[in-house]
Amino acid sequence: MEYDGAFFLPSGPLAQLEGYEYREQQRRMADLVYQVLTHGHIGLIEAGTGTGKSLAYLYPAVCYARATGEKIVVSTNTINLQEQLLEKDIPILKKLGCRFKAVVVKGWNNYPCWLRLNELLEQVEPDSDTAGDLRELEQCLIQEALPLIAKSFDALPADLKEQVQAEPDLCGRGKCSFFNQCPVFINKRLAETADIVIANHHLLLADISIRQVVGWQEQVVLPLYSHVVVDEAHHIEDVATEYFSVQLSMLRIRRLLGFLYRSHGKNRGILASLRAKINLEPMHAENDARAALLDWQLLPQLRIVDEAAARFFQVMETECFSASTEQEAAPIPYGGVETLPVLESYDRFHTALVMLKGQLSALSALLDSEQQETLAPHLRRVEAVIADLEFIMNAGDRSYVYWVKRQPRQQGCLLQAAPILVGEQLKEHLLLQVKSAIFTSATLSVGGDFAYFRSGIGIDRVERWDIQSAVYASPFDYANQVYLAVAKDMPLPDQAEFVPVLVEHLESILKITCGRAFVLFTSYAMLQKTLEQMKKRGLDQRFLILMQGEMPRTEMLDLFREKEGAVLLGTDSFWEGVDVPGEALSAVIITKLPFRVPTEPIVAARSEHLQANGINPFMHYFLPQAVLKFRQGCGRLIRTQADRGLILICDRRVMDRGYGKHFLQSLPTCPARLESLEEIEHGLKAWYQSSACKR
Ligand code: SF4
């Protein structure tokens, strides 16, 4: 299939579609993507909202893959975008006569494991609702229809889902009797023959980390591929950091123990199944030994591990946070925490785990080979927990940063170790392995400069390829669609009067916009304070106020879209990835510039690393990161050509400070009004009443 340079033109095939609009930026982006695929370069492409970037990379990718037989992986940050590509963009290309095969690959936990399903069916009451749900899923599995399986699996209650989901380390692969009908492997086989494989960043990273060990030429999480297109690429560094991190929490320990044995519930665990089988077998010396090991050593040991773990996490939290009660995270110093209570509780927890490992090994030696195989992954999980615990508590690898994080809604704190830099790993194990890598997003550059993004993925010093980069501005008419204002008389965000002044003026502004606003914060504390004062002024009687954390994110967004005049107060996750086109969102209010908290362990470690290398961390890390996030936040407002509204910046540092210009200049061409809050209210009213913008 040949690449048609006229595909996006008014005279080309795409123009046949209803609602077609010619977008010069889209055509140019597609040409560049094709060029990068053909010449094997790295492409860094920023494409503003409304460019139509999905089609601009999918069309050339499809043509190139079909013409050369080289597989292309498209990676997105979210499953939502994976599904959008499959359900919206790919059907467009197929409708226009492009013949190709595209397959979506998701993580193992998105598929049911037939074996685990069968085991659970044996343990639940045959007439129970649970058995009914499981049998329904079993019927879908028998039909081998992947969409039906996905639908039935997604409909299961969360706890049931967890008990039947596929787990890579528990899977027997070719030795499993369901291997040929297993949805995980049906999908894997489909992906092997696909031209385009649509993955997500987590899978891409999982694939990279396994290939690091087994070699690039092996088929692992993803089939072998030659090219990668990374969409929503501004997330890749964070996902890589998370992926290469080591985490330990009470939740992980309880999950590990639960897989081994539960005293009650639907799925009683592997040791309970073994014990039940022993009861059914005739008594003989070997059976007696197994039963004794289980009853007198292993099962009591599980309790000992649980208790030792609970004590350990509690002591870690008390000891590490003793100096302050406000911090969310506290660093673990290199060399580890050496207070007596920590050393004692660690020793007890570690010893309990090592004994558990020894007892599981002893049990394994008494089992037949089939049972040994079933037990083996659980033994490996215990070993992995011991290794991770030692790694974190020794805190000896200086390329990592170590910390403890409070988790008020979970059982105890979280221990974490994350690599300070991930760029080298991405460069070594991805960029140097593929023929071409294209990174794209609506926000990748700061003022057209990709230096910050490049250094994050390890290509600041690559001489091996040419790097092609381009910025394609959004086709929207921001100058007419947006009233962009900076409130010049706001107090600074860290002043006590900030929230009262903000709320006082929110009242009049929300009246003009009829609610329909996102108010974006950088901290939960300020969000809560604002909400309290909004309630005091009775704003909750006039507007539906939605606060992040009150309900699941998707539910909150649905409500925001449905209900007239809603106001959403959000922090971190609402600054991006939220799409509310139309009048439902008519104002985005940025309370404070989104600089990362310098005391966050990973942020502090990266900042120190730059400083040690003679690089100014503010200019090269904090500022570009904040500018990109700011652009994402402002970008929530205009999603279509018909959208209009207010972007109000309440942090006057954008005009008072030297660095402020980087924020304003990073926004699409649109005059920024530096006005007092009163002037903004008058100006906004007049703007809405003007003929260009009737409401
Ligand atoms: S192949 Fe693996 S995931 Fe599939 S049914 Fe068997 S054990 Fe489960």
Residues whose N, C-alpha, C, O or C-beta is under 5 A from the ligand:
A	BS01	SF4	C113 W114 L115 A166 L170 C171 G172 R173 C176 F178 F179 C182 V184
